[in-house]
Amino acid sequence: QVQLVESGGGLVQAGGSLRLSCAASGSTNNINDMGWYRQAPGKQRELVAVISSRGGTNYSNSVKGRFTISRDNAKNTVNLQMNSLKPEDTAVYYCNAEDFVGIFRNVYWGQGTQVTVSS
């Protein structure tokens, strides 16, 4: 089992920046991809950014050029630097990790952290 704990959310004005962090603990040896998802009120959870264990990244089109995902495999952490924030970035942000144990894929979620961007 893997436990994920997020930190760093809050309230910021449009155009500002926030940095989210997520620390993984437990059975972290087999973690492959780590990432961030978000869910705004009344909307489905959506991918924001993902990073593989080798550092390959993928971003949602809505955040490309503004958000940067990074990872420290030694510390089992993943960060999301969010710049030029917009009101439409307001959501609960969830840290995500997946691992493979044998043929089984496991997906883990953090508890979520609120990001609110005021106009």
N, C-alpha and C positions, 0 to 999 in steps of 0.2 A: 504494500500500500504506500501511496505517496500523499503527503499533506502539502497543501499550497496555502500560503498566507500572503495577502496583498497589503500594500501600504502606499500612501502618497496621494490619495484622492483629495478633493476639496473643491472650493469655489474660486473661480478666477474670471477676470473680465475677458471679453473677446480680444484676441490678439496676444493674450498672455501664454504662459507656459506652465506645464506641470510635468512631474516625473513620477511614474508609477514603478513600484518594485514588487517583486514576487519571490519569495524564498520557498524552495522545496525541501522537504525533509522526509525521512522514512526510507523506503527502498528506492533510492534514486539512481542506482547503478545502470538501470536499463532505460532511463528516460531518453526518448528520441526527440521529437519536436516539442517545443514550448511556444506558447503564444498568448495573445490577448484577444478577447472577444468583448463585445459590448451589447447592452440591451437597453434601448430607450423605452419609455412608457408606451404601451400599446403596440410595440414592434417586436419582431423576432430577434433573437440573439444573432449577431453577425460577427464574422471574422474581422479583426482590425489588422493584426500582423502576426506572423509566425516565423520562427527561426529554428533551423535544424541543429542537431548536435555538432554539425560541421560548420555552422555559421551561415548557411544559405537562408535568405529571407524572402518573404512574400508579403505584400501589403495590399490592403483594400484600396481601390482607386480613390476613394474619398479622403484618404489620409496620406497618400503618396506625396513625398516632398515636404511634409509637415511633421510626420511622426518617424521616430527611429527606434527600432527594437534592437536590443543587445543582450548578450548572455555571457555569464561567467560559469563555465562548466565545473570549475574547481569549487566554487561556492554554491553551486546549484541555484543560481539566481537568474532571473530574467527581468529586464527593465524596459520601460516604454517612455521615451522622451517625447513629449507632445508640445509642439510649438505652433504658433499662429492659430490658437484654438478658436473655434467658431461655436456659436450657440447650438448648432446641430450636432456638435460632439458631445453634448450633454447626455449622459447615460450611466448605467452601472457597468463598470469594467471588470471583467472576470479573467483571472489568470487560468491558463489551461496547460496541461502536460499530458503526453501519452507515452506509454511504454509497451513493449512486447515481451511477454513471458511465454517462451515456447511459441505456440501458434496463436496465443491469445493476445489481443490488443486491449489495453486498458486506457481509459480516459479519465482524467482527474480535473477537478475544478476547485478554484478558491471560492471564498465566501462573497467576493465582490467588493468593490470600492466605488463610491459615488463620485462622479466628476460632473460638476455643474459649471457651465460657461454662461455668464450673463452678457447681455448685449449692451 
